[in-house]
Amino acid sequence: MNLGEKILEMFIDLPLIDKEKVLFVNREKELRKMENTGRFMHSSIYGIAGETGSGKTTLFNLLKFPDKGVEKIIIPISEKETKEVIIADLLYKLCAKILQMKQFSGYRHYAKETIDFLAKEEVKSREKGIKVRKIVEGESKLAAQARERYNLSAIKNKIEKVLGLLTSKNKVILCIDEIDSPR
């Protein structure tokens, strides 16, 4: 890496990686609080909010749960075009995690089916968009219907099922992280 790249890297807002965790200064209290919340609380949803660069992603990355039966899953949300795209991205990435993790191998069939469902929904959306472009502008009702990209009701049901599958084996700490740029 040349000097220019090193200087530029200093100004890019990226989460810290393990070897850089010494730079996560005076944040141990927050980290311990999050770890204890994850260990001892049951069936609750918590959020972490903060400005870009405040350390949210680093906090997720540094969370440790040595207890047996506690699984940390980080889902990076990168597709942010619309709310429905965010929800579909969440479902896709949950299923992708199931496919990666050995302890959820019994659920791989459902995860693959769900990913196929999302792909078919995407194709239907594109076909609908092409048809709408051919219609005269006066047909605004059809145009409004075409903007809906996914069957949100089906996606919400699938998210509930996937979350049920994930939590059937272990306690799951699900960190949903809206990312600006991956490392």
N, C-alpha and C positions, 0 to 999 in steps of 0.2 A: 504494500500500500504506500503510495507516494505521499508527500507532505500535504499537497492540496486535498487529497481524499481524506486524510486524517483530520484536517481542519474542518472540512465539510461535514464529516461524521459527528463532530462535536456539536453541530447546530441542528442535526436531525433528531427529532423526537422519537426515540425507540425505547421499548422496555428494556430493563436491565436483564442480562442473562446471568446464569449461576455464578460464573467467575467474577462478575461485577457486583455481586450482592453486597459487598463491603461498602459500596456507594449508596446503599439504601439506608441512609443515616437517620437516626432518631425516629424510626418508624416501627421499631420492635413492638411497642405497645399496641399499635393498630394490628400488627400481624398476629400477635398472641390473642388479641380480642377476637379476631376473625377465626382463628383456629379453634378457640374454645367455644365460640358460637356454633361452629360446624360440628364439633364433637358432642356437645351437650344439648343443643336445641333440637327439637323434632318438628318436622313438617312446617317449616316457616320459609318465607321468601324474604331475602334481604338484598339490598342494592348498595352499590358503591358509586357515589357520584363525585365528580371533581373535574377540574379543568384539564385540558389536554396537557400531558406531561407531568401530571401530579403524582403518578405512580400507581394508578389503578391496575394496569396490566402486570406490572412488576409484582404488586401485592398478590394477585392471583397466582402468578408463577412461583412465588416463594412460599405459598401456603403449604404446610406439611401436615399430614394426618397419619401418624404412625400406627394408630389403632387399626386392628383387623376389623373389617366390615365397614370402613369408611372409604369411599371412593371419590376422588376429586376429578371432575371432568371440566375442562375449559373449552368452551365453544366460542370461537372468534366469529363475530358477525361482520361480514365485509360487504355484503350486498345490501345497499340502503336506498334503492330507487323509490320504493313505496313501502307502506306497512305490510302489504301482503307479500311482497318480495322478501322482506325481513323475516316474516313468519315461515315462509317456504325455505329460506336459507337456514333458519334454525332447525327445522325438521330434517333437512338434508344432512346437516352437519351432525345432528344427534345420531342419525342412522349410520353415517360414515364412522362415527366413534364406535358404535356397536360392532361394525365390521372389523375394526382394528383390535378390539379388546378381547383377549382370550376368555375372560370370565363371562362374556355375553355371547359366546359362540352358539348357544342354543337359540338365539334370537336373530341369527344372521338372515334366515329366510325372510322373516318379516321386514327386516331392514332393507334387503334387496328389493322386495316387492314395493316398499314405500318409495325408494329411490326411482324405481321404474314408473310408479304413479306420477311422481313429480316431473319426470321427463315427458310423459304423455301429456300432462297438463300444459307444459311449456309449448309443446308442438301444437296442441289445440289452440292455445292463445295466439300463436303466430299465424295459424291458418285463419282464425277469426279476424285478425288484424288485416290480413290481405283482402278478405272479403269486404270489410268495412271501407277500405280505401276505394273500392270500386263503386260504392254506393254514393248517390248524390248527397251533398252536404245537408240537405233538408231533413235527412233521417237521423236526427240527433239521438233518438231513443236507442237505435241499434248501435250507434257509436259509443254511447255510454255503457252498454252491455259489453262491448268488445274490450273496454279498458280493464274489466275484471280479468285478471290473468290466471288465477287459480280458483279452485273450488275451496273457499276458505273454511266452510263447515267441515268438509272431509279432512282438510289439513289439521284443523283444531282437534278433531277426533283422533287422528293419527298421532299428534303430539302427546295427547293424554295417554294413549296406549304405549307409546315409546317410553314416556316417563314412568309409567307403571312397570314396564319390563325392566327398566334400569334400576328401579328401587326395589324390585322383588328379591334381589339377591343381597344387596348391601344398602347401607345408607349412602346416598349420593349427594355430594356437594357440587352443584352445577353452577359454574361461573360463566355467565354469558357476557362476553367482552366485545363491545363495539370497538373495532380497531380502525385506526387511520391508515397504518402501513404495517405490513407484516415484516418480521425480522427473519 
